Amino acid sequence: MFTHAIVRPPASNFAEGLTTAGLGLPDYPRALEQHEAYCAALEQCGLTLTRLDPDPDYPDSTFVEDVAILTERCAILTRPGAPSRRGEVESLRNVLPQFFPSLHEIESPGTVDGGDICQAGEHFFIGVSARTNEAGGRQLSEILAQAGYASSLVGITRSASLLHLKSGIAWLSDNRLVITRALADRPELGPFDLVRVVDDEGYAANCVRVNDCVLIAAGHPKLGADLDQLGYETVALEMSEFQKMDGGLSCLSLRF
């Protein structure tokens, strides 16, 4: 069960962030509305929020998931793969000690984005991508092993549809993963029950199990119906402005 989340609203220069989506510029007021609705959903799921101030020095900084990995046993500051985002780590370095007595950290030449890390119970899938390199993945694997977690590296650099691993995978608990076609045949996923996302709803694979609910991006009825049939309570949230900046539901919070 999650009890807390760290969130940061987008700054006024949000549109200056990194993106490959090709969906046009985000509407800033609408992005703020969508972010507030997201925060309200987390609170409705029982989480207490730590709200960081917008940071115009880092236009991508609303995507707080990328700069830390939080588990029940350890907390790790990442080293983002995009050099323009590495300064985002410092604000989390100042916030996390109130929740975690010690912090690990990914060091050069390693890079890790939190969006490449999917925890599935006691196992972590570590995506090796354009943002997370193998050196960073190996460092993270060693830190997790010290905390008693297993992990495996999953290369996704040849999957054009996946910026991050969690662009195509989500953990629902119950030994169940939501998965896109790009990852569906990976042998590492063999022990899990897979909920396959249809191709035209690929963005919805980045859903988030938060206690008794699953947050999903609005506008993806097939996945919503599949999750409802499996007995999950779903909450659909508008994410259009964050999708324009390569962001998904998991990106907008650090949950612990």
C-alpha positions as MATLAB code, in Angstrom:
seq = 'MFTHAIVRPPASNFAEGLTTAGLGLPDYPRALEQHEAYCAALEQCGLTLTRLDPDPDYPDSTFVEDVAILTERCAILTRPGAPSRRGEVESLRNVLPQFFPSLHEIESPGTVDGGDICQAGEHFFIGVSARTNEAGGRQLSEILAQAGYASSLVGITRSASLLHLKSGIAWLSDNRLVITRALADRPELGPFDLVRVVDDEGYAANCVRVNDCVLIAAGHPKLGADLDQLGYETVALEMSEFQKMDGGLSCLSLRF';
ca = [
       0.000    0.000    0.000;
       1.253    3.457   -0.897;
       0.826    6.240    1.663;
       2.768    9.140    0.118;
       3.602   10.708   -3.219;
       5.873   13.521   -4.337;
       4.561   15.698   -7.171;
       5.615   18.877   -8.941;
       3.325   20.912  -11.242;
       4.690   21.971  -14.623;
       6.387   25.349  -14.811;
       5.253   28.067  -17.186;
       7.966   27.068  -19.692;
       6.817   23.427  -19.743;
       6.630   23.564  -23.550;
      10.422   24.079  -23.713;
      11.046   20.557  -22.412;
      12.237   17.537  -24.352;
       9.812   15.719  -26.607;
       9.734   13.369  -29.565;
       5.939   13.036  -29.663;
       5.263   15.405  -32.542;
       1.819   16.290  -31.154;
       2.265   20.042  -30.960;
       2.886   22.372  -28.042;
       1.094   21.736  -24.744;
      -1.560   24.130  -23.526;
      -0.140   25.305  -20.208;
      -3.386   26.178  -18.366;
      -4.845   22.857  -19.439;
      -1.699   21.058  -18.275;
      -2.130   22.635  -14.838;
      -5.762   21.482  -14.725;
      -4.792   17.956  -15.706;
      -2.000   17.880  -13.131;
      -4.342   19.037  -10.372;
      -6.869   16.342  -11.341;
      -4.046   13.798  -11.160;
      -3.076   14.997   -7.674;
      -6.708   14.824   -6.563;
      -6.902   11.229   -7.796;
      -3.811   10.292   -5.781;
      -5.368   11.832   -2.681;
      -8.612    9.956   -3.313;
      -6.529    6.772   -3.379;
      -5.351    7.579    0.158;
      -1.984    9.226   -0.506;
      -0.560   12.247    1.307;
       1.157   14.527   -1.180;
       4.394   16.440   -0.895;
       3.974   19.209   -3.468;
       7.195   20.688   -4.816;
       7.240   24.144   -6.372;
       7.363   24.441  -10.164;
      10.953   24.738  -11.367;
      11.359   26.847  -14.520;
      15.092   26.084  -14.555;
      14.112   22.576  -15.658;
      11.100   22.483  -18.001;
      10.831   18.680  -17.718;
      10.882   18.662  -13.916;
       7.173   17.875  -13.531;
       8.204   14.324  -14.486;
       9.575   13.644  -11.002;
       9.589    9.872  -11.458;
      12.729   10.083  -13.575;
      15.013   11.458  -10.862;
      14.565    8.905   -8.077;
      13.620    5.281   -7.452;
      11.836    4.670   -4.163;
      11.266    1.250   -2.615;
      10.270   -0.058    0.789;
      13.932   -0.811    1.525;
      15.975    1.875   -0.207;
      15.897    5.133   -2.126;
      18.105    5.850   -5.121;
      18.800    9.177   -6.795;
      19.190    8.658  -10.515;
      21.443   10.311  -13.073;
      19.107   11.190  -15.950;
      20.188   10.290  -19.441;
      19.387   13.750  -20.825;
      22.127   16.150  -19.598;
      19.608   18.999  -19.435;
      17.713   17.145  -16.707;
      20.539   16.228  -14.339;
      20.091   19.328  -12.204;
      16.599   18.114  -11.259;
      18.160   15.608   -8.876;
      19.277   18.251   -6.370;
      15.799   19.235   -5.211;
      14.971   15.575   -4.499;
      18.243   15.222   -2.612;
      16.918   17.855   -0.235;
      13.405   16.389    0.086;
      13.906   12.636    0.365;
      15.891   12.492    3.660;
      12.696   13.297    5.583;
      11.336    9.956    4.364;
      14.473    7.837    3.848;
      17.420    7.795    6.271;
      20.002    7.244    3.525;
      20.178    7.682   -0.218;
      22.035    5.720   -2.858;
      23.012    7.401   -6.093;
      23.783    6.432   -9.670;
      27.235    7.688  -10.643;
      28.954    8.532  -13.928;
      29.308    6.984  -16.456;
      25.983    5.398  -15.555;
      22.685    6.981  -16.491;
      19.238    5.951  -15.268;
      15.794    7.467  -15.820;
      13.126    6.327  -13.372;
      10.754    5.839  -16.291;
      12.879    2.854  -17.312;
      12.354    1.062  -13.995;
       9.355   -1.190  -13.419;
       9.001   -2.869  -10.037;
       7.031   -6.094  -10.204;
       6.818   -7.274   -6.623;
      10.273   -8.412   -5.543;
      11.669   -8.091   -9.065;
      12.742   -4.988  -10.955;
      12.819   -4.720  -14.727;
      15.487   -2.203  -15.771;
      15.096   -0.852  -19.270;
      18.301   -0.154  -21.186;
      17.228    2.671  -23.462;
      18.292    5.964  -24.974;
      18.108    7.403  -21.442;
      19.311    4.502  -19.249;
      22.606    2.931  -20.228;
      23.949   -0.473  -19.306;
      26.446    0.966  -16.816;
      23.614    2.673  -14.957;
      21.476   -0.441  -15.126;
      24.278   -2.524  -13.620;
      24.797   -0.018  -10.819;
      21.110   -0.007  -10.032;
      20.964   -3.795  -10.101;
      23.764   -3.981   -7.530;
      22.051   -1.478   -5.225;
      18.774   -3.381   -5.470;
      20.523   -6.701   -4.794;
      21.971   -5.262   -1.577;
      18.388   -4.479   -0.545;
      17.261   -8.020   -1.332;
      15.598   -7.402   -4.707;
      16.120   -9.346   -7.921;
      16.396   -7.516  -11.232;
      16.932   -8.021  -14.935;
      18.009   -5.709  -17.736;
      15.639   -5.358  -20.687;
      17.069   -3.775  -23.825;
      14.588   -1.535  -25.646;
      16.836    0.584  -27.861;
      15.479   -1.170  -30.959;
      11.860   -0.491  -30.007;
      11.039    2.805  -31.695;
       7.726    3.106  -29.837;
       9.352    3.069  -26.396;
      11.136    6.115  -25.028;
      11.205    4.453  -21.601;
      10.492    0.890  -20.534;
       7.334    2.029  -18.748;
       6.045    3.459  -22.008;
       5.102   -0.149  -22.674;
       4.679   -1.915  -19.342;
       2.911   -1.476  -15.999;
       2.649   -3.617  -12.887;
      -0.840   -4.294  -11.558;
       0.208   -6.663   -8.736;
      -1.580  -10.050   -8.671;
       1.328  -11.371  -10.810;
      -0.075   -9.291  -13.669;
       1.508   -6.863  -16.123;
      -0.032   -4.545  -18.681;
       2.060   -4.810  -21.830;
       2.314   -3.467  -25.383;
       3.151   -5.483  -28.476;
       6.754   -4.204  -28.379;
       7.390   -6.133  -25.148;
       4.840   -8.933  -25.281;
       7.201  -11.664  -26.457;
      10.088  -10.967  -24.085;
      11.178  -14.165  -22.297;
      11.775  -12.195  -19.072;
       8.017  -11.747  -18.788;
       7.155  -15.418  -19.108;
       6.226  -15.984  -15.429;
       3.632  -13.182  -15.452;
       0.024  -12.937  -16.568;
      -0.091  -10.363  -19.357;
      -2.825   -7.873  -20.178;
      -2.084   -6.948  -23.783;
      -2.819   -3.418  -24.941;
      -4.141   -3.129  -28.499;
      -1.885   -1.206  -30.864;
      -4.037    1.916  -31.143;
      -4.143    2.256  -27.339;
      -0.409    1.884  -26.770;
      -0.148    5.090  -24.736;
      -2.496    3.591  -22.142;
       0.063    0.935  -21.187;
       1.546    3.527  -18.853;
      -1.121    3.046  -16.209;
      -0.556    3.089  -12.449;
      -1.851    0.802   -9.709;
      -2.366    2.963   -6.616;
      -3.713    0.910   -3.725;
      -7.225   -0.197   -4.713;
      -7.388    1.753   -7.980;
      -5.706    1.748  -11.374;
      -5.174    5.162  -12.926;
      -5.440    5.040  -16.725;
      -5.218    7.675  -19.431;
      -8.652    8.727  -20.658;
      -9.701    7.842  -24.185;
      -8.621    4.190  -24.165;
     -11.849    2.215  -23.730;
     -10.521   -1.239  -24.632;
      -7.930   -1.312  -21.848;
     -10.421    0.230  -19.449;
     -12.936   -2.507  -20.233;
     -10.295   -5.238  -19.894;
      -9.252   -3.955  -16.474;
     -12.860   -3.614  -15.344;
     -13.497   -7.214  -16.390;
     -10.511   -8.329  -14.325;
     -12.040   -6.641  -11.282;
      -9.953   -3.487  -11.041;
     -11.468   -0.132  -10.155;
     -10.209    2.281  -12.794;
      -9.927    6.061  -12.742;
      -9.549    7.679  -16.180;
      -7.566   10.913  -16.287;
      -7.012   13.350  -19.138;
      -3.305   13.353  -20.064;
      -3.248   15.038  -23.467;
      -0.869   17.878  -22.537;
       1.653   15.568  -20.898;
       1.496   13.098  -23.785;
       2.661   15.964  -26.016;
       5.844   16.090  -23.904;
       6.471   12.316  -23.868;
       5.005   11.996  -20.363;
       2.616    9.470  -18.880;
       0.751    8.860  -15.649;
       3.610    7.187  -13.822;
       5.991   10.046  -14.711;
       4.107   12.614  -12.649;
       4.732   11.241   -9.170;
       7.060    9.323   -6.913;
       4.850    6.945   -4.942;
       5.954    5.183   -1.760;
];
